[in-house]
Amino acid sequence: MSPPDLKTFSSAINEALVEAMAQDETVICYGLGVDDPKAVFGTTTGLQERYGDRRVFDTPTSENAMTGVATGAALGGLKPVMTHQRLDFFLLALDQLVNAAAKWHYMFGSQQSVPVTIRLIVGRGWGQGPTHSQNLHSWFAHIPGLKVVMPTTPRDAKGLLLSSIFDPNPVVFIEHRWLYGGLGEVPDGDFRVPIGTANVLRSGTDITITSSSYLTVEALEAAEVLSQQYGIEVEILDLRTIRPLDWDTILSSVARTGMFLALDTAFTTGSIAGEMVARVSMALFGQLKKPPSRLAMPDVSEPTSIALTRGFYVRSQHIVERVAEMFGSPVINQKETDCYDQMPDVPGDWFSGPF
């Protein structure tokens, strides 16, 4: 039997958009660069040719206004998918998201919904610095009425985007640039992954690690080192959804392992990782073998300098060191992984963009 065809993360996003627009003519797709030749890192390739410029179109550089248009269009019966090529740029539109889209269903007694999907792109690399690299998912997760999704695999990118588009209320869908070239199996057709379910990517008995988006790649690499070098078997939960969190899966896993490490791509203070450590401690205090821990970015702006980025972001080596510390094991001197031999601002020599 021949192996199944593998698809990239970006093509999986594209497939979800094609599928949604094919089955529902109220789905529209717009944002800066949607009809550009590069097609938002390839995710919107061919959409305008297939569905026309009334449903797929570029927009002015006016994030606040165009997000307001999305809310109005959703209230008028459409299902807008709006793309912002940087999460940072979307900060101009927080009023429209937080005070309008997120509140509407509640304020009007569940009589109306705002089925809008906001695609936000995050990541770092090549000196993008403090205003082009921010991971602010914890902000959005703090707001009642919003769902926040951060897929890791191509399969989940397609399945979760389709679920987001057809969700009756607003969803913030966050994509990491370093994942667009990642390969994986992706089902054809109308394939959906339920929002609010974590995925056990690796089973283990000694410690539970939670992560999301690109940091899950680092966690998987660390888990292999911990197994081979330390004999520590890690269970990795890919959260997939930041709000709602799948507390049943998280607490069940930690109750079995008795150890917990939460990873986060955001700043440490006020992070989702901190919320998870608090909840796990409250619910499972008597079942924990050691105090839970978290790894997130330091509470300073993300650097532009290549030199300063070294050691700033959480990588697999830091995960290995923290878990070893939790188990009271001395850190084994080992040759750094390929990831660390390369520049600290890119994931490896295989990566050539996009940014």
Backbone torsions as a table, in degrees:
resi	resn	phi	psi	omega
1	MET	NA	131.0	179.2
2	SER	-75.1	146.2	179.9
3	PRO	-66.8	151.8	179.1
4	PRO	-66.3	152.3	177.1
5	ASP	-66.8	136.8	177.2
6	LEU	-96.5	146.2	-179.3
7	LYS	-125.7	152.6	178.8
8	THR	-80.7	162.4	176.0
9	PHE	-58.2	-43.9	-178.2
10	SER	-66.3	-39.1	179.0
11	SER	-70.2	-29.3	176.4
12	ALA	-66.3	-40.5	174.7
13	ILE	-60.5	-45.1	179.9
14	ASN	-60.7	-43.3	178.9
15	GLU	-60.6	-40.4	179.8
16	ALA	-63.5	-41.9	179.6
17	LEU	-66.3	-43.3	177.8
18	VAL	-59.6	-46.3	-178.4
19	GLU	-63.2	-45.3	-178.3
20	ALA	-64.5	-42.7	-177.5
21	MET	-72.9	-27.6	178.9
22	ALA	-71.2	-37.8	-175.1
23	GLN	-92.4	-12.5	-177.8
24	ASP	-143.8	110.0	-176.1
25	GLU	-73.3	-5.6	176.1
26	THR	-84.3	-8.1	177.6
27	VAL	-77.8	125.5	175.1
28	ILE	-123.3	155.8	-176.6
29	CYS	-134.2	120.5	179.8
30	TYR	-150.6	166.3	-179.0
31	GLY	146.8	169.6	-179.0
32	LEU	-61.6	124.5	175.3
33	GLY	85.4	3.0	-178.4
34	VAL	-60.0	-37.8	179.8
35	ASP	-103.5	13.5	177.4
36	ASP	-71.0	153.5	177.8
37	PRO	-55.0	-32.1	178.1
38	LYS	-82.1	-13.5	168.3
39	ALA	53.8	49.4	179.5
40	VAL	49.2	64.4	179.6
41	PHE	61.1	27.0	177.6
42	GLY	87.2	-0.9	-174.6
43	THR	-77.3	-21.5	-179.5
44	THR	-113.3	19.1	-179.1
45	THR	-57.3	128.8	173.9
46	GLY	77.5	-2.6	-175.7
47	LEU	-67.6	-44.2	-178.4
48	GLN	-67.1	-39.0	177.9
49	GLU	-62.9	-33.9	-176.8
50	ARG	-82.2	-38.7	-171.2
51	TYR	-117.5	-2.8	174.3
52	GLY	87.8	162.1	-174.6
53	ASP	-82.5	0.9	172.5
54	ARG	-84.0	-21.2	-179.8
55	ARG	-110.5	-18.9	-179.2
56	VAL	-133.5	115.1	-173.7
57	PHE	-157.3	155.8	175.1
58	ASP	-77.0	166.4	-178.2
59	THR	-136.4	162.4	171.3
60	PRO	-64.0	159.9	176.2
61	THR	-80.1	73.8	-178.4
62	SER	-144.4	79.4	-171.5
63	GLU	-59.6	-42.9	-177.9
64	ASN	-63.9	-48.1	-178.6
65	ALA	-64.5	-45.1	-175.0
66	MET	-71.6	-26.9	174.5
67	THR	-72.7	-36.0	173.3
68	GLY	-62.0	-38.4	175.8
69	VAL	-60.9	-40.7	179.3
70	ALA	-61.1	-43.7	178.7
71	THR	-63.4	-45.4	178.4
72	GLY	-62.7	-41.2	179.2
73	ALA	-64.5	-38.9	178.7
74	ALA	-64.8	-41.1	177.7
75	LEU	-66.5	-25.3	179.6
76	GLY	-87.4	3.8	174.7
77	GLY	109.9	-1.0	178.3
78	LEU	-94.3	168.4	175.5
79	LYS	-122.3	84.7	-177.0
80	PRO	-74.5	140.1	168.3
81	VAL	-116.2	107.4	-176.0
82	MET	-106.0	133.9	-176.3
83	THR	-110.3	130.8	170.9
84	HIS	-118.1	122.9	-173.2
85	GLN	-74.5	-7.2	171.1
86	ARG	-141.2	133.2	172.6
87	LEU	-58.4	-36.4	-177.3
88	ASP	-57.8	-39.3	-178.6
89	PHE	-67.9	-28.7	-177.3
90	PHE	-70.1	-14.9	179.3
91	LEU	-59.1	-24.1	176.8
92	LEU	-67.0	-15.9	-174.1
93	ALA	-112.2	15.5	-176.7
94	LEU	-61.4	-34.3	179.0
95	ASP	-60.0	-43.6	-179.4
96	GLN	-64.9	-37.8	-178.5
97	LEU	-75.7	-49.9	-171.0
98	VAL	-79.2	-44.6	-174.8
99	ASN	-91.3	-11.5	178.9
100	ALA	-116.8	-74.3	-172.3
101	ALA	-56.9	-46.4	-174.7
102	ALA	-70.2	-26.7	-172.5
103	LYS	-94.5	-17.3	-166.2
104	TRP	-60.2	-47.4	-176.8
105	HIS	-59.5	-41.6	-179.4
106	TYR	-72.1	-46.5	-173.7
107	MET	-68.0	-24.1	-179.9
108	PHE	-107.8	30.5	171.5
109	GLY	58.0	37.5	178.9
110	SER	65.1	15.9	-179.9
111	GLN	-80.9	-24.4	-178.9
112	GLN	-135.5	151.4	178.5
113	SER	-127.6	164.0	179.1
114	VAL	-123.8	85.0	-177.5
115	PRO	-79.2	70.7	-179.4
116	VAL	-115.1	139.4	176.1
117	THR	-113.8	124.2	-179.8
118	ILE	-106.4	110.0	177.0
119	ARG	-87.1	121.1	178.8
120	LEU	-121.0	136.2	-177.1
121	ILE	-108.8	129.6	-179.5
122	VAL	-122.2	180.0	179.2
123	GLY	131.7	-177.1	-177.0
124	ARG	-146.2	-179.4	175.1
125	GLY	135.2	143.4	173.2
126	TRP	53.9	45.5	170.6
127	GLY	71.5	33.1	-178.9
128	GLN	-71.9	-29.7	168.5
129	GLY	73.4	-162.4	-165.9
130	PRO	-72.0	-17.4	-177.6
131	THR	-111.1	7.3	178.7
132	HIS	-134.0	11.5	-172.5
133	SER	-134.4	13.4	-169.4
134	GLN	-77.7	140.2	173.1
135	ASN	-110.5	104.0	-171.3
136	LEU	-120.3	31.3	-177.7
137	HIS	-61.4	-28.8	179.9
138	SER	-65.6	-30.2	174.9
139	TRP	-58.7	-52.0	-176.0
140	PHE	-66.7	-37.6	-179.6
141	ALA	-66.2	-19.4	179.3
142	HIS	-74.5	-15.7	-171.7
143	ILE	-95.6	116.8	173.9
144	PRO	-59.3	139.6	179.6
145	GLY	99.9	-10.9	178.4
146	LEU	-108.6	141.5	167.0
147	LYS	-104.5	144.9	-177.8
148	VAL	-128.9	121.4	-173.7
149	VAL	-121.0	135.2	178.7
150	MET	-138.1	86.3	-178.0
151	PRO	-74.8	158.2	177.6
152	THR	-113.3	-45.5	-173.7
153	THR	-96.7	157.0	174.7
154	PRO	-56.9	-39.6	179.2
155	ARG	-58.3	-46.6	-179.2
156	ASP	-72.7	-30.9	178.0
157	ALA	-59.5	-46.0	179.2
158	LYS	-69.7	-51.1	-174.7
159	GLY	-63.7	-37.9	-179.8
160	LEU	-77.5	-32.6	177.5
161	LEU	-67.4	-41.1	176.8
162	LEU	-62.4	-41.9	177.1
163	SER	-63.5	-36.8	-180.0
164	SER	-67.1	-44.7	-177.7
165	ILE	-61.7	-38.2	-177.0
166	PHE	-96.3	8.3	171.9
167	ASP	-74.1	139.3	-176.2
168	PRO	-73.1	-8.6	-177.6
169	ASN	-128.6	168.4	-170.8
170	PRO	-64.4	138.7	178.3
171	VAL	-127.6	130.4	172.6
172	VAL	-95.7	115.3	-173.8
173	PHE	-110.3	110.9	-170.2
174	ILE	-107.1	124.8	-178.1
175	GLU	-116.3	137.6	179.0
176	HIS	-97.4	131.1	-176.5
177	ARG	-59.6	-32.6	-177.3
178	TRP	-71.7	-9.7	-178.2
179	LEU	-94.2	-14.7	-170.5
180	TYR	-58.1	-32.6	-179.7
181	GLY	-90.6	-2.1	-179.4
182	GLY	-64.6	143.6	-176.4
183	LEU	-107.5	148.3	176.1
184	GLY	-173.0	168.3	176.6
185	GLU	-76.7	135.1	-178.8
186	VAL	-133.5	118.8	177.9
187	PRO	-62.0	148.6	176.6
188	ASP	-79.8	165.4	172.3
189	GLY	74.8	-156.9	-175.5
190	ASP	-82.6	80.0	-178.9
191	PHE	-103.1	125.0	-176.7
192	ARG	-126.9	142.7	173.5
193	VAL	-109.4	125.1	-178.0
194	PRO	-60.9	136.2	175.0
195	ILE	-70.9	134.6	177.8
196	GLY	98.4	15.4	178.6
197	THR	-121.0	128.8	175.1
198	ALA	-83.0	162.1	-178.4
199	ASN	-122.0	124.9	176.9
200	VAL	-81.0	99.1	-177.6
201	LEU	-81.6	-24.6	-179.8
202	ARG	-148.8	126.6	179.0
203	SER	-86.3	143.7	179.3
204	GLY	-158.6	166.1	-174.3
205	THR	-115.5	-12.1	-169.1
206	ASP	-102.2	-34.0	-178.0
207	ILE	-157.3	144.9	175.8
208	THR	-100.7	129.7	173.6
209	ILE	-119.9	128.5	174.8
210	THR	-106.4	143.3	-180.0
211	SER	-157.0	176.2	176.8
212	SER	-155.4	160.9	176.2
213	SER	54.7	-142.3	-173.9
214	TYR	-63.8	-26.9	-178.3
215	LEU	-63.4	-22.5	175.5
216	THR	-64.5	-34.6	176.6
217	VAL	-61.2	-44.7	177.9
218	GLU	-64.2	-38.8	-179.6
219	ALA	-64.0	-40.2	179.2
220	LEU	-64.9	-40.2	177.5
221	GLU	-64.3	-43.5	179.0
222	ALA	-63.0	-38.5	-178.4
223	ALA	-61.9	-37.1	178.5
224	GLU	-66.3	-42.0	178.2
225	VAL	-64.0	-43.4	-178.7
226	LEU	-63.8	-36.4	178.7
227	SER	-69.9	-46.6	-174.7
228	GLN	-75.9	-38.8	-173.6
229	GLN	-94.7	-27.4	-173.2
230	TYR	-120.3	-12.3	-176.7
231	GLY	71.4	21.9	179.1
232	ILE	-100.4	122.2	-178.1
233	GLU	-98.5	117.8	-173.2
234	VAL	-99.9	135.3	169.1
235	GLU	-98.5	123.8	-177.9
236	ILE	-109.9	123.0	175.3
237	LEU	-106.0	116.4	172.3
238	ASP	-84.5	111.4	-172.3
239	LEU	-61.2	-39.2	-179.0
240	ARG	65.3	-46.8	178.9
241	THR	-120.1	126.9	-179.9
242	ILE	-87.0	-35.0	169.8
243	ARG	-141.6	119.4	1.0
244	PRO	-79.2	148.1	173.8
245	LEU	-82.6	146.1	179.8
246	ASP	-86.5	77.7	-174.8
247	TRP	-64.1	-32.8	-179.5
248	ASP	-59.8	-47.0	-179.3
249	THR	-68.3	-41.4	-179.0
250	ILE	-62.5	-51.5	-176.0
251	LEU	-68.2	-35.5	177.7
252	SER	-63.4	-42.0	179.8
253	SER	-65.8	-48.1	-178.1
254	VAL	-65.3	-34.4	177.9
255	ALA	-62.7	-31.8	179.0
256	ARG	-78.8	-41.0	-175.7
257	THR	-86.9	-31.7	-178.9
258	GLY	76.5	3.6	179.5
259	MET	-135.5	146.4	-174.8
260	PHE	-148.1	131.9	173.3
261	LEU	-131.0	124.3	178.6
262	ALA	-104.1	127.4	178.1
263	LEU	-104.3	148.1	-178.9
264	ASP	-151.5	138.2	178.0
265	THR	-84.0	-1.1	-177.3
266	ALA	-98.1	179.7	175.6
267	PHE	-66.1	153.2	-171.3
268	THR	-66.5	-50.5	-176.3
269	THR	-69.8	127.4	-179.7
270	GLY	78.2	14.2	-175.9
271	SER	-78.8	161.6	172.6
272	ILE	-62.6	-34.3	177.1
273	ALA	-58.2	-41.7	178.0
274	GLY	-63.6	-40.9	177.4
275	GLU	-61.7	-39.4	-178.7
276	MET	-69.6	-41.3	177.1
277	VAL	-61.1	-40.8	179.7
278	ALA	-63.9	-47.4	-177.3
279	ARG	-65.5	-43.6	178.6
280	VAL	-61.9	-41.7	-179.9
281	SER	-63.7	-40.0	180.0
282	MET	-69.2	-41.2	-173.6
283	ALA	-83.6	-29.7	-170.7
284	LEU	-127.8	27.0	-173.2
285	PHE	-53.4	-44.6	-176.8
286	GLY	-75.4	-10.9	-177.4
287	GLN	-103.6	-3.9	-178.1
288	LEU	-83.4	132.4	179.0
289	LYS	-80.2	-32.0	178.7
290	LYS	-140.9	160.3	175.9
291	PRO	-59.0	138.2	176.8
292	PRO	-67.5	161.6	-177.0
293	SER	-137.4	168.4	177.1
294	ARG	-142.5	153.1	174.3
295	LEU	-131.1	121.3	177.8
296	ALA	-147.0	-177.5	-178.5
297	MET	-76.6	153.5	176.5
298	PRO	-64.8	157.8	-176.4
299	ASP	-82.1	53.5	174.1
300	VAL	-137.4	159.7	-178.2
301	SER	-60.1	147.1	-180.0
302	GLU	-67.7	131.8	-173.2
303	PRO	-77.3	156.1	172.6
304	THR	-92.2	-37.0	-177.3
305	SER	-63.2	132.2	176.2
306	ILE	-57.2	-41.7	-178.5
307	ALA	-61.3	-40.0	-178.1
308	LEU	-75.1	-23.5	178.9
309	THR	-71.9	-21.9	-179.4
310	ARG	-66.3	116.9	-178.9
311	GLY	88.9	-6.1	-178.1
312	PHE	-79.1	-43.8	-176.4
313	TYR	-90.7	151.0	177.6
314	VAL	-73.0	123.7	177.5
315	ARG	-125.4	176.1	-174.6
316	SER	-59.3	-36.3	-179.6
317	GLN	-61.7	-40.9	179.9
318	HIS	-66.3	-36.2	179.1
319	ILE	-65.2	-45.2	178.2
320	VAL	-58.4	-46.7	-178.7
321	GLU	-62.0	-41.9	-178.6
322	ARG	-67.5	-42.7	179.7
323	VAL	-65.3	-42.1	177.6
324	ALA	-58.8	-42.5	177.8
325	GLU	-61.0	-43.0	-179.8
326	MET	-62.4	-32.5	-179.5
327	PHE	-91.3	0.5	-179.9
328	GLY	70.8	25.4	-179.1
329	SER	-98.5	138.1	175.1
330	PRO	-66.7	143.0	180.0
331	VAL	-71.2	126.3	-179.4
332	ILE	-79.6	128.1	175.5
333	ASN	-68.4	125.4	-178.7
334	GLN	-146.5	155.8	177.0
335	LYS	-62.5	133.7	-179.5
336	GLU	-63.2	148.7	-179.8
337	THR	-67.9	166.4	177.7
338	ASP	-53.1	-35.5	-178.3
339	CYS	-58.6	-34.5	-176.5
340	TYR	-90.5	-20.6	176.8
341	ASP	-70.2	-23.1	-179.2
342	GLN	-86.5	176.9	175.6
343	MET	-59.4	142.2	-175.3
344	PRO	-71.3	-8.9	-176.4
345	ASP	-99.4	7.0	174.0
346	VAL	-136.0	155.6	-175.5
347	PRO	-76.0	-21.2	-179.7
348	GLY	172.8	174.0	-176.5
349	ASP	-72.6	-10.4	176.6
350	TRP	-75.3	-13.9	-170.7
351	PHE	-94.7	128.0	179.7
352	SER	-126.7	21.8	-178.0
353	GLY	114.6	-168.2	4.4
354	PRO	-86.0	162.6	168.6
355	PHE	-128.5	NA	NA
